[in-house]
Amino acid sequence: MPCFSSLLLLLLLLCLYNLSYSEALNGGFSVEIIHRDSPQSPFYSSSETKFQRVSNALLRSINRGNHLSKSMAFPNTVRTTVIPDFGEYLMRYAVGTPLVKVYGILDTGSDIIWMQCKPCKKCYRQATPLFNPSKSTTYKTIPCNSPTCHSVFGTSCSSSTITKHCKYDISYLDGTFSHGDLSVETLTLGSTNGSPIPLPRTAIGCGHNNSMNFKGANSGIVGLGRGPVSLINQLGFFNSKLSFGDAAMVEGHGTVSTPLVSIPKHVFYYLTLEGFSVGSNRKEFGSSFSRFGGEGNIIIDSGTTLTVLPEDVYTWLESAVAHEVKVKPVEDPNHVLGLCYRGTLDELDLPVITAHFRGASVLLHRMNTFVEVADKVVCLAFQGTRSGAIFGNLAQQNLWVGYDLRKNTVSFKQTDCTKM
């Protein structure tokens, strides 16, 4: 499935890859991405209206955005600022031998894969059965002296006198945590040629004591960050390609690319944003809030709905957009967003906003920049903050977005996901 939609009309095609795999795979790996508010999602609530889902998504985005923004200003706390239950997309995959199907929250801001396992000292409720490692012929715990154990933050050695193995302990600012055994197991993903692709000896946390503030039906977290045991970096050991959608390569006419900025001890994906344009007006993006010398001044994130900007940039952007829209603004009925208009996305004459990344100018159309928050009320999908910046998933709608972790670039290409 090349594009994904929900009742919120949040369309995102996200492609992460580490260059080519063997020709036998004919296109690499693919997994189904499900928006958390889609009817296919275990989070879906039929009792909520479309606009209640929009409001909840925006509030989650604001909370997540505040935490991620703080991590840019205070990098020493980055290991505990991931808010996975605010993630907007789920990944369906299989684990073990025989296969057990599970859901995981997809998070580019997390650097470990973990799931709930039996026996469970404390587990939150999930729709699918808990994974039982004793029933899998490919499950093994990782020894304490393993390089993998030492590469993961917060590991320790078990107290067992028989088999000393690696334990992990991960916690998050919202109270979510997972404690358990760091293990290797076979993960199985789909492929673009229709055949399942097993990934043997993938490092994964088998959690026996877990808590998540949002009582969802997911099995755990699928970390896609830059840490050594994220799914992306583990796929790198296979010199492989992970694709979300029909093909991962973002190339051809109209493709623009910008450098990924590596920041030591940070798992997030950072880009350098040079400014915004609205019509002929341009605002340079200041870097005084960043500790990284202006490089890597914005996180690109799949789990944050809104685009979060420093207060001065947001204020300019709101004013520039208001100048272009020849309609009187109205208040957001949910009191969340700052600039709103009465009408629909199709009815209103809304300006194109250009995000000027280093070497790549990305056009943001009305679907990327405004969201319908109530019947015939649309609001600018940006938020101001006192520190940090995030390029959220609304801004990535109807774009191919490719992360090339060997060339250290992110590429963008305009597309129409509804016609694919």
N, C-alpha and C positions, 0 to 999 in steps of 0.2 A: 504494500500500500504506500504510494509515494507521498501522500499528504494526510494530515490528521486534523479533524475538526471536532467541535463540541457545540453544545447549545449556546455557548458564549461566542461562537464563531471565531475562536482562537485557533488560527491555522499556523502551524509551525513545522517546517521541515528542517531537521537538524542532522547534519552529517558529520561524524567524527571518524577520522581514519588515520592510519599510520602508513600510507602509501600501499604498494601492491602486495598481494598475496599470490599463491600459486595459481596458474591458469586453470587448474582443475576446479577451483571454487567459482570461477566465472562471475566475478562481481563482488565477492567478499560476503561478509555477514550482514544480515538484516534482522531487526527486531521490531515488533509492533509497539508504537508509542501511543498511549491512550491518555487523553486529557482527563484530569481527575473529575471533571463535571460531565464527561460523556456518559451516555446510558450504558456503555460497555465497562465503565469503571466500577470497582467495588465501593468507591466513595459516593456514587451517585445517589441522590435523594429525590424521589419523584414528588415529594411534598413541597420542594422548594420551587419558586418561580425563577424564570430566566434572570430577572433583575436581582433577586436575592443571591443567586450564584455570582453575578457580577460584583455585587457589593462585598460578598465574602472573599472573593478573589482579590479585590483591591485592598481590603484590610489585611489579608495575609501578605500581600505584596509590600505594604507599608511596614509591617513588622519585620519581615525578612530584610527589606531594603535598609532599615535602620541598623540591623545587626551587621550586615555585610559592609555597610558604609563605615561603621566603627572599626571593622577589621583593617580597613585601608589606613585609617589614622593611627591605629594601635596594633601594629603587626605582631607584637609579641603574644597577643591573645587569639591569633587567627585559628589555632587548633580547636578552639571551643566556640567558634562563632557560626558554625553550620546549623541551619534551621531546616532539617529535611522535611518535616511534616508540612511545611509551607510550599513544597515543590508542587508544580502544576502538572507534571507528566509522570505516568507509570510505564514501566517496562515489564513485559511478560517474557519469562524465560523458563528453562527447566534445569534441574539440578539433580545430581546423583545417578546411580545405576541400581535399580531401574529408575527411569525419569520421574521426577515429581515437579509438576508445574507450579510456579510461584509468581507473585507480583513483587516488584521492587520500585520504590520511589526513585526516579531518575534525578540525579543531582550533580551538576558540574561543579558545585562548591564543596563536595565531599570526596575524600580520597581513600575510602575503604568500602568493600562490599560486605554486608552482613545480613543475616536472616535469622529468624527465630527457629530454635531447634529443641527437640526432646532430648533428655528430660528437662522440663522447664521449671525452675524455681519460681520465676515470676515472668509471665508473658501477657502481652495485651491481646485482645481478641482479633483474630483474622479469619477471613472467609475460607481460605484454603487450609487443608490439614497442615499441622506443623511437620517440618522435615525431621525425620528420624534417622540420624547418621548410622545407627547400628544396623539399619536395613539396607544400607548402600555398600556395594562391594568396592567402590572407588574412593571412599572417604578415609582420610588419614589426618591425624593431628600433626602439627609441625613441631619438631624438637626445639627445645629452648636455645640450643646453640646454632640454630639455622640463621643464615644471613637475612632471610625473610623476616624472621621474628625480630631481629635487631633493627630492621629498616622501618618498622611500624611504631609510631608514637604511642606510648602508654602501655607497652607490653610488659609481662612479667612471667615468671616461671611457676608452674603448678606446684602445689605442696605434696602431690602424690609421691610416695617413696618407690613406687613401681615404675611408672613411666613419667618422666619429667617432660612436659610439653608446654608450648607457648600459650599464654593467656592474653587476651586483649581487653581493654577497658576504654570505652569511648563515651563521652558525654557532651551535651550541647546546652547552650544558654537557656533554651526553653524548658529544660528539665528532661528531655528525651535522653535515654542512655541505653547502651547494650554492653553486657559483660559476657564473656564466654571463651571458647577455644578458637585460636587461630589455626585454620586447617587448610588442606588442599582437597579439592573435589572437582568433578567434571561438571562444567556448566555447558549447556547446550542452547545454541541460538539457531534461528532460521538462517537461510541463505537466499540470495537473489535467484538461484537456480532451482529453488524449491526443496532442496535436501537439507536436513538438519546438520549443523556443524558442531561437533563436540569440542570443547576446550579443556583438555585434561589438565589436572594438577593446577587448577586456578586457586590462588589464595583467597579464602573467604572466611569471614567470621561466623562461627556457629554460636549464636547467642542463647544462653540458658537463663539469663536474668535481664529482662528488657522492659522498657517503659516508653510510651509515646503519648504526648499530651493529646494529640488528635487520635481518637479511637477508630482508626480506619481498618480496612481489610487487607492491607498490604503485609508482606512477609518481612520487609526490612528496607534497606537502602542499597542502591547500586551507585557507588561513587564513580564519577567520571572526571574527577579533578586531576591534578598533576602529581599526586603522591605516588610512591613506588608500587603500591598494591591496588591502585584504582583499576577499574576494568580496562581503561584505555592503555595504561602503561603495561599491564599484563598481556594485552593483545600484542603489544610491541615485541614481546619475547617470541611470538610466532611470526613476526614480520608480516602482519596481517592487516586486513581492512575491516573496519566495522562501519556498516552503513545503515542509516535510518532513512528509509525511502528506497527508491528504485536504483539509484547509483550514487556513490559517495563523491565522485570526482566533480568538483565545481569548477567548470572551465567553459571556454567558448566566448562568443561575442557578449559583451556586457558584464563580464566577470571583473570584479575589482578585489584586490587583496591588500591586507594591512599586516604588519608584523605583530606576532604575539610577543609579549614582554615577560620574560622569566624573572620572578622575584623570589629570592631564596626563602625557603620555609613557608611559602604561600602555595596553597593548592588551587587558587582561583585562576581563571584565564583573564589576563589583563591586556588591554589594547591602549593605544595612545590616541585620544580624541583631540583634534586641533581646534574644532569650533563647530558652530551651527549656522545655517543660513535659513532665512525665511524670506522668500522673494530675493530682492537685491541686498537685503540687510544681513550682515554677518557679525557674529559674536565669537571672539576668540575664547577658547576654553582655558581658563587659568589653572595653574598647577600649584598654587600656594598651599592648598590643603594636603597635598601629597608629600610623602617622605621620600619619594623615589625620583626626585629631580625632574619632574614633568613627564618622565617615561612611565607608561603603564598607569595612566591616571583614571581608567574606567574598567570595571569588571563587566564582561559579557556573560550573562547568566540565563539559564533555561528555567530557573525556578522563581524568578521575580517577574511579576506581571508588568508593573509600571517601569518607566525609565526614570531613574533617580539622578538628580543633578544638584550641584552646589546652589545655594540660595540665589546668588547673584546671576548665575546663568539661567536658572529657572525663571526668575523675575523678568529678565530680558526676553526670554522666549515667550512667556505668556503675553507680555506687552506687544511683541512683534506679531504674534498670531492674532491678537485682538485688533490690531491696526489693520490687518488684511481682511478680516471677516466683517462684512458690513451688516451685522445683525447685533441687536442688543443682547449682552450676556444675561444668563439667568443663574440662580443658585443651584448647586448640586443638591438634590433632595436628600441625599445620604450624608451630606456635609463632609465629604472625603476629598474631592478634587476642587481645584481652584477656578478654572475657566470652563464654563458650560454654556451651551446654546440650546434653544428649543428647535427641534427638527430632527431629521434622520441624517445618517451619513450620506445618503444619496441626494437628499434635498439641499443640503447646505453647500455653499461654495467655500471649501476649506483649502488653505494653502498647502503646498508641498514643503516639507521641512527637509533640509539636507544635513546629514551628519557627516562631517569632514574628519574621517580617521586619517592617520598618516598613510598617504599613498592611495587612499580609497574613499571616494565620496559616495555615500549611500543615500538614495532618494527614499524618503519616508512619506508614503501616501496616507490618505485619510484613515485607512484601516490600521496603519501603524501608529498613528498619532492621536486618534480619538476613539473613545469607547462609549457605547450606549448604556447609560446607567439607569434609565427609567424610560417609560414609554415616551418616545419623541423628545428625549433629552440626551445630548451627547456632551462629553467632557474631554478636555485635553488630558491624555494619559501620561502625564509627567508629574513628578513630585520634587519639591525642593528639600534639601537636607543641609545640615551644617558641616558635614564631612563626607567625603567619598562620592562615588558616582557608579551607577549600574545601568547597562544597556539591557533592558528587560525583554521578555518574550513577545509582548505586543508589538514592539518595534521590529521584531524579526518575522512577522507574518508575511506570507507570500514571498519569502526570500529563501533561496538555497543558501545555507550557511555551512561552510566546510572548515574544519579544523585540521590543518596539516601539522602534525607534531614533529615531523622530521625537518621540514622547512621552517617551522615556527611561524606560520601565517594563518590568518583567518580570511576566507574568501566569501564574497557575497555576490549573488546573481538574482536579479528580479525574475519572478515567475508568477504563474497563476495556478495555485495548487488545486483549484476546483476543476481545472481542465486536464489534469494529469491522471 
